[in-house]
Each structure stands twice: as C-alpha cells, then as structure tokens.
C-alpha cells in the first residue's frame, strides 16, 4: 500500500519577500499620505482658532505627515491660530496616543517574533 504525501510549497526567496514588503510599504504610505492630506484640508477649513479637538486631531495626524513631506508636499501639522493651552494639550495627547498605538503594535510584534524564535 502506497502512502501519498502532501507537498510543501517552497518558501518565497528572500529577494521576493523584500520586494513585496517594499511594495506594500509604499502602498500603505500612499494611502496614509492621501488620507492625511484630505483630513488636514478638511480640518483647516474650519473657522476660528483651533481648540482641544483640532489639537487632538493634528497631534494624532502629525506622524502621518512624513509621506507627504518626503514627496515634497507642504502640509501643516500645527495650527498657528489656536486657543493656547487647550490646543497644545490636545496636540500633545494626540501625538502621545498615536505613538502609544504605533509602538504598542511594534513591540507586540517583536514579542511575537521572539516567542516564535525561542519556540524553535
């Protein structure tokens, strides 16, 4: 009696994996940059000085300005006309909240990779 074995697909080459990661990074950067530009344009249309809510939004979107700045688009990441302390408080909370989410996901993935390597 013969047994049939399932064939395991070969892993993608290192070069192909790197190219795919670069491709997806650029796609995500394009989406983030376009979304950022749209949201900041809508946010800057509001009249009057920027308050806590717009500060929170600007702070959360500030890290997303990088793709636009790299390709040469000048985007505003801080409202010059603001209410003062409340705007700055919102801006600071937005930057810190965005950083907490980004670095939380990053360290969660690093921890997952470390567990996978130690498990082998």
C-alpha positions in Angstrom: 0.0 0.0 0.0 1.5 3.4 -1.0 1.1 6.5 1.0 0.6 9.9 -0.5 2.3 12.9 1.0 1.3 16.5 0.6 4.0 18.5 -1.0 5.0 21.6 0.9 5.2 24.8 -1.2 8.7 26.3 -1.2 9.2 29.5 0.7 9.5 32.6 -1.4 13.0 33.8 -2.0 14.4 36.5 0.3 14.6 39.0 -2.6 11.0 38.5 -3.4 9.9 38.9 0.2 11.9 42.1 0.5 10.4 43.5 -2.7 6.9 42.6 -1.6 7.5 44.3 1.8 8.8 47.4 0.0 5.8 47.4 -2.4 3.3 47.1 0.5 5.1 49.8 2.5 4.8 52.2 -0.5 1.1 51.3 -0.9 0.4 52.0 2.7 2.4 55.2 2.7 0.4 56.4 -0.3 -2.9 55.6 1.4 -1.7 57.3 4.6 -0.4 60.3 2.8 -3.6 60.8 0.8 -5.8 60.3 3.8 -3.7 62.7 5.8 -3.9 65.4 3.1 -7.6 65.0 2.9 -8.2 65.2 6.6 -5.9 68.2 7.2 -7.5 70.1 4.3 -11.0 69.5 5.9 -9.7 70.4 9.3 -8.1 73.6 8.2 -11.3 74.8 6.5 -12.8 75.3 10.0 -13.1 79.0 11.0 -11.9 80.4 14.3 -8.9 79.4 16.5 -8.1 75.7 16.8 -9.2 74.2 20.1 -8.7 71.0 22.0 -10.4 68.7 19.4 -8.4 70.1 16.5 -5.3 69.9 18.6 -6.0 66.2 19.3 -6.6 65.6 15.6 -3.5 67.5 14.5 -1.4 65.6 17.1 -2.7 62.2 16.0 -2.1 63.0 12.3 1.4 64.6 12.8 3.3 61.3 12.3 1.4 60.7 9.1 2.9 63.9 7.6 6.1 62.1 6.8 5.0 60.6 3.4 3.7 64.0 2.2 6.9 65.8 3.3 9.1 63.2 1.6 7.4 63.7 -1.7 7.6 67.5 -1.4 4.0 68.4 -0.4 4.0 71.1 2.2 1.4 70.1 4.9 0.5 72.0 8.0 1.0 69.9 11.2 0.3 72.7 13.7 -2.4 75.4 13.7 -0.8 78.8 14.3 -4.1 80.3 15.3 -5.1 78.3 18.3 -6.7 78.7 21.7 -3.4 78.3 23.5 -3.0 75.8 26.3 -6.0 73.6 25.4 -4.9 73.3 21.8 -1.4 72.4 22.9 -2.8 69.9 25.4 -4.9 68.2 22.7 -1.9 68.2 20.3 0.3 66.6 22.9 -2.3 63.9 23.8 -2.8 63.2 20.1 1.0 62.7 19.4 1.3 60.5 22.5 -1.8 58.5 21.7 -0.6 57.8 18.2 2.8 56.9 19.4 1.3 54.6 22.0 -0.7 52.7 19.3 2.3 52.5 16.9 4.9 51.4 19.4 2.4 49.1 21.1 1.8 47.3 17.9 5.5 47.3 17.1 6.6 45.8 20.5 3.7 43.3 20.3 5.1 42.0 17.0 8.6 41.9 18.3 7.5 39.9 21.3 5.6 37.5 19.0 8.7 37.1 16.8 10.9 36.5 19.9 8.5 33.8 21.2 8.5 32.1 17.7 12.3 32.1 17.6 12.6 30.7 21.2 10.0 28.0 20.4 12.1 26.6 17.5 
